[in-house]
Amino acid sequence: MFYGKDIYYWLIASTLGDIGIVWVHEEEAPVIIRVLFPRNGMSTTGMIKKDFPDAEEGLHGDLEKTCVSIGAFLDGACVDLPVKFVGIDRCRDFQRRVLLETTRIPRGSVTSYGTLAKMISAPGALRAVGSALARNPFPIIIPCHRVVRSDGCIGQFGGGTEVKKFLLRMEGVEIDNRGKVNTDAFFVTLA
């Protein structure tokens, strides 16, 4: 997939551990191809080296603002995460539509998988929406943690359910002791 391209990574220190940004050069610009959370039993660097064994540590100057913004976001700051350098065009059409629509969910709000399916004009595709989000290569930048089940249960998250709870609470979404979000946080738009 990245044959003939140099692959780089950068680590962003956070309260969750190191967040990894993996990127390549394309047409003189950096393109983020993956964002990785730390996992139990393997360091972020270990995960990067497993999936991208030739990756070298390095940060392109154009990605510095994105990395600083991610760090600030994880520290609780209300910042916009730039998607300019995200390689969303590498995703298949359906996933790309899901991910782009997900960027419209405002901080401190959630929507359901079913509502998101309606928002992309695929009302019966809530499982496919869930699968597209489960394979989101750009978590945090594309805020898939803001999509929950229609009953308010937070559902799954690639970084783990505790990380999803942390991110939602950090954004001001209330989660009760049963793991459900307050329905006041639901964001619905079909426009």
Backbone hydrogen bonds, N-H to C=O, Kabsch-Sander energy under -0.5 kcal/mol:
donor,donor_aa,acceptor,acceptor_aa,energy
5,K,2,F,-2.2
8,Y,23,W,-3.1
9,Y,56,E,-1.9
10,W,21,I,-2.0
12,I,19,I,-2.7
13,A,11,L,-0.6
17,G,14,S,-1.5
19,I,12,I,-2.7
20,G,36,L,-2.6
21,I,10,W,-2.8
22,V,20,G,-0.5
22,V,34,R,-2.9
23,W,8,Y,-2.8
24,V,31,V,-2.1
25,H,6,D,-0.7
26,E,29,A,-3.2
29,A,26,E,-1.8
31,V,24,V,-2.7
32,I,85,F,-3.6
33,I,22,V,-2.9
34,R,22,V,-1.5
35,V,137,P,-2.3
36,L,20,G,-2.7
39,R,42,M,-1.3
42,M,39,R,-1.6
47,M,43,S,-2.3
48,I,44,T,-2.4
49,K,45,T,-2.8
50,K,46,G,-1.9
51,D,47,M,-2.2
52,F,48,I,-3.3
55,A,52,F,-2.2
56,E,7,I,-2.3
58,G,9,Y,-2.8
63,L,60,H,-1.8
64,E,60,H,-0.6
64,E,61,G,-1.0
67,C,63,L,-2.5
68,V,64,E,-2.7
69,S,65,K,-2.6
70,I,66,T,-2.4
71,G,67,C,-2.3
72,A,68,V,-2.5
73,F,69,S,-2.8
74,L,70,I,-2.5
75,D,71,G,-0.9
76,G,73,F,-1.8
77,A,72,A,-2.5
79,V,77,A,-1.3
86,V,83,V,-1.7
87,G,32,I,-2.6
88,I,86,V,-1.8
90,R,87,G,-1.9
91,C,88,I,-1.8
96,R,92,R,-3.0
97,R,93,D,-2.4
98,V,94,F,-2.3
99,L,95,Q,-3.1
100,L,96,R,-2.7
101,E,97,R,-2.1
102,T,98,V,-2.1
103,T,99,L,-1.3
104,R,101,E,-1.5
105,I,102,T,-1.6
109,S,106,P,-1.7
110,V,185,A,-2.3
111,T,146,R,-2.1
113,Y,148,V,-1.2
116,L,112,S,-2.5
117,A,113,Y,-2.1
118,K,114,G,-2.1
119,M,115,T,-2.4
120,I,116,L,-1.2
121,S,118,K,-1.9
122,A,117,A,-3.0
125,A,122,A,-2.4
129,V,125,A,-2.5
130,G,126,L,-2.3
131,S,127,R,-2.4
132,A,128,A,-2.5
133,L,129,V,-2.4
134,A,130,G,-2.2
135,R,131,S,-1.4
136,N,133,L,-1.7
140,I,142,I,-0.5
141,I,139,P,-1.7
142,I,138,F,-3.1
144,C,142,I,-2.6
146,R,143,P,-2.0
147,V,144,C,-1.6
148,V,111,T,-2.8
148,V,146,R,-0.5
149,R,153,C,-2.6
152,G,149,R,-2.0
154,I,179,G,-1.5
160,G,157,F,-2.1
164,K,160,G,-2.0
165,K,161,T,-2.6
166,F,162,E,-2.4
167,L,163,V,-2.8
168,L,164,K,-2.6
169,R,165,K,-2.9
170,M,166,F,-2.6
171,E,167,L,-1.4
172,G,169,R,-1.6
173,V,168,L,-2.7
174,E,172,G,-0.5
176,D,180,K,-3.0
179,G,176,D,-2.0
181,V,152,G,-2.8
182,N,174,E,-2.0
185,A,182,N,-2.2
186,F,183,T,-1.4
187,F,110,V,-3.8
